[in-house]
Amino acid sequence: MTIYVDSHAHLDGAEFEADREQVIDRARSAGVHHLMVIGTGATYHEIGAALPIAEQIEGAYSAAGIHPHEAQHFLASDFTELRAMARNPRFRAIGEIGLDYHYDHSPREAQREIFIRQLALARELKLPVLIHCREAWEDARWILDEHWRSSGFGGVLHCFTGSRDEAFALMDAGFMVSFAGNLTFKKSDVLRETARQIPADRLLTETDCPFLAPMPHRGKRNEPAFVVEVLKQLATLRGVSEETLGAQIAENFKQIFP
């Protein structure tokens, strides 16, 4: 039996309001044993919505943080609420946090400031971090080297789209590298070559649902059951069975989120 892991799912979104229970049932039927439900947004109500969902799902955990898109809306009370959430045993990480220079929905200076402050919070709480980085790898690397590497808590490079060198530099700081449905896209040859080279004990799979549905579901709403296609692509790239790689990725998930 193949075990599947979705290490990054936005099940709290409005896209799942009508059929969330059925989505979860399909994930279980597909063999998704491990699930990380992510809370992001501009208010505590939004970032806190993921935790109650995770509490209802066997094998699920939750994470929350101020996404770089929302950095300019940060309130000091957000940290108070994140600390409160961290007392829940199902809450296992701060994230997704980081930098996004593609959209620049928040000023870059604000993104960097809130990123650094959340790294400090994660260090205080002794939790790993889930990193969002888009077209900002140079800044992300120096911030993580300066403010996180020495923590020893590691984290996940969520929906990784960087280079091989960026992946290996941050694996050295304790990060797992997580691949999503874009790994299956026709024009993702460079990303597939990077995925082929990542050590098996540093790999994770995710959907980032409802976004980035993999082939052959591209264009549809993504959901955790579709992570099957991500693992299938990874196993093909690496010349191993889905069952073997799935078991390794499940161990990796348990290692980073003990």
C-alpha positions in Angstrom: 0.0 0.0 0.0 1.3 3.4 -1.0 1.2 6.2 1.7 0.7 9.7 0.4 1.6 13.0 2.1 0.1 16.4 1.4 2.4 18.7 3.4 0.7 22.0 2.3 -3.1 22.3 1.8 -5.3 25.4 2.1 -8.4 23.6 3.0 -9.7 26.6 4.9 -10.4 28.5 1.7 -13.8 29.4 0.4 -13.2 27.0 -2.5 -13.9 24.1 -0.1 -16.9 25.5 1.8 -19.4 23.5 -0.2 -17.8 20.1 -0.1 -14.9 20.0 2.4 -16.0 16.7 4.0 -16.2 15.0 0.6 -12.7 16.4 -0.3 -11.3 14.9 2.9 -13.0 11.6 2.2 -11.5 11.5 -1.2 -8.1 12.2 0.2 -8.5 9.3 2.7 -9.7 7.0 -0.1 -6.6 7.9 -2.2 -4.3 7.0 0.7 -3.3 10.4 2.0 -2.2 9.6 5.5 -0.5 12.8 6.4 -1.8 16.3 5.9 -0.7 19.8 6.8 -3.6 22.4 6.8 -2.2 25.9 6.3 -3.7 29.1 7.6 -2.8 32.4 6.0 -4.5 35.8 5.6 -4.7 39.4 6.7 -6.5 38.7 10.0 -6.4 36.3 12.9 -9.8 35.0 11.9 -8.3 34.0 8.6 -5.0 32.5 9.8 -6.7 30.7 12.6 -9.3 29.0 10.4 -7.0 26.1 9.5 -6.5 24.7 13.0 -10.2 23.6 13.7 -10.2 21.9 10.3 -7.0 19.9 11.1 -8.4 18.9 14.5 -11.3 17.1 12.7 -9.0 15.1 10.4 -7.1 12.0 11.5 -3.4 12.4 10.8 -3.6 16.1 10.1 -1.7 19.0 11.6 -1.9 22.7 11.1 0.4 25.7 10.6 -0.2 29.4 10.3 1.6 32.6 9.6 1.6 36.0 8.0 2.0 35.4 4.2 4.3 37.9 2.5 1.3 39.2 0.5 -0.2 40.3 3.8 2.9 41.7 5.5 1.7 45.3 5.3 -1.4 44.4 7.3 0.5 42.9 10.2 -0.8 43.6 13.7 1.1 43.0 17.0 -1.9 41.0 18.1 -1.2 38.5 15.4 1.8 37.2 17.3 -0.3 36.9 20.5 -2.8 34.8 18.6 0.0 32.6 17.0 1.4 32.0 20.4 -2.0 30.9 21.6 -2.4 28.5 18.6 1.0 27.0 19.2 -0.3 25.6 22.5 -2.5 23.2 20.5 -0.8 19.9 20.0 -2.0 19.8 16.3 -0.2 23.1 15.6 3.3 22.2 14.3 4.8 25.0 12.3 4.9 28.8 11.5 4.1 29.4 7.9 3.7 30.0 5.2 6.1 32.9 5.6 8.8 34.4 3.4 9.1 36.8 0.5 7.3 37.3 -2.8 8.9 39.7 -5.2 6.8 38.5 -8.1 3.5 40.2 -7.1 4.8 42.6 -4.5 1.4 42.8 -2.8 3.2 44.2 0.2 6.3 46.5 0.1 9.5 44.5 0.1 10.8 46.2 3.2 7.6 45.2 5.0 8.0 41.6 3.7 11.5 41.3 5.0 10.7 42.8 8.4 7.7 40.5 9.0 9.6 37.5 7.8 12.4 38.1 10.2 10.0 38.8 13.1 8.2 35.5 12.4 11.5 33.6 12.3 12.2 35.0 15.8 8.7 33.9 16.9 9.3 30.4 15.5 12.6 30.2 17.3 10.9 31.2 20.5 8.2 28.6 20.0 10.7 25.9 18.9 8.8 25.2 15.7 9.9 24.7 12.1 9.0 27.2 9.4 7.2 26.8 6.0 8.9 29.1 3.5 7.2 30.8 0.6 9.8 32.3 -1.8 9.1 33.6 -5.3 11.7 35.6 -7.2 13.4 36.5 -3.9 16.0 33.8 -3.3 18.9 36.0 -2.7 17.2 37.9 0.1 15.6 34.8 1.5 18.9 33.0 1.7 20.7 35.8 3.6 17.7 36.2 6.0 17.6 32.5 6.7 21.4 32.3 7.1 21.4 35.2 9.5 18.2 34.6 11.4 17.3 31.0 11.2 20.2 28.6 10.4 21.5 28.5 14.0 18.1 27.6 15.4 18.3 24.0 14.5 14.5 23.7 13.9 14.7 23.6 10.1 11.5 23.7 8.0 10.1 23.2 4.5 10.8 25.0 1.3 7.1 25.0 0.2 6.2 24.5 -3.5 9.8 24.7 -4.4 10.6 26.5 -7.7 14.2 27.5 -7.1 17.4 26.2 -8.5 19.4 23.1 -7.4 22.0 25.3 -5.7 19.3 27.1 -3.7 17.8 23.8 -2.6 21.2 22.4 -1.5 22.2 25.5 0.3 19.1 25.5 2.4 19.0 21.8 2.9 22.2 22.4 4.7 20.3 24.6 7.1 17.8 21.8 7.9 15.2 22.3 5.3 13.0 19.7 3.5 12.2 20.5 -0.2 8.5 20.1 -1.1 7.3 19.7 -4.7 3.7 20.4 -5.9 1.7 19.9 -9.0 3.7 22.2 -11.1 6.3 19.4 -11.2 4.1 17.7 -13.7 3.7 20.7 -16.1 5.0 20.4 -19.6 7.5 23.2 -19.2 8.9 22.2 -15.8 12.0 20.2 -17.1 14.5 22.2 -15.1 12.4 21.8 -11.9 12.1 18.0 -12.6 15.9 17.7 -12.9 16.3 19.5 -9.6 13.7 17.2 -8.0 15.6 14.2 -9.3 18.7 15.3 -7.5 17.3 16.0 -4.0 18.3 13.4 -1.5 15.3 11.1 -0.7 15.5 11.9 3.0 14.8 15.6 2.2 11.8 15.3 -0.1 8.2 16.2 0.6 5.1 16.3 -1.6 2.2 18.7 -1.5 -0.7 20.1 -3.4 -0.9 23.8 -2.3 -4.6 23.2 -3.0 -6.7 24.8 -4.3 -3.9 26.0 -6.5 -1.6 24.2 -9.0 -3.6 21.1 -9.8 -1.2 18.6 -11.4 -1.6 16.9 -14.8 -4.1 15.4 -15.7 -6.2 17.7 -13.5 -4.7 21.0 -14.5 -7.3 23.8 -14.7 -9.5 22.2 -12.0 -9.6 23.1 -8.4 -6.7 21.2 -6.7 -7.4 19.0 -3.7 -5.3 16.6 -1.4 -6.2 13.5 -3.3 -4.3 14.8 -6.4 -1.0 14.6 -4.5 -1.0 11.1 -5.9 0.1 12.6 -9.2 3.0 14.5 -7.6 4.4 11.3 -6.0 3.9 9.4 -9.3 6.0 12.0 -11.1 8.8 12.0 -8.4 9.0 8.2 -8.4 9.3 8.1 -12.2 12.0 10.7 -12.2 14.0 8.8 -9.6 13.4 5.3 -10.9 11.9 3.9 -7.7 8.5 2.6 -6.8 5.7 4.9 -5.5 5.4 2.7 -2.5 9.1 3.0 -1.5 9.2 6.7 -2.1 5.9 7.3 -0.4 7.1 5.5 2.7 10.3 7.7 2.7 8.3 10.9 2.3 6.0 9.9 5.2 9.1 9.4 7.4 10.4 12.8 6.3 7.1 14.4 7.2 7.2 12.8 10.7 10.8 13.9 11.1 10.1 17.6 10.4 6.8 17.6 12.3 7.4 15.3 15.2 
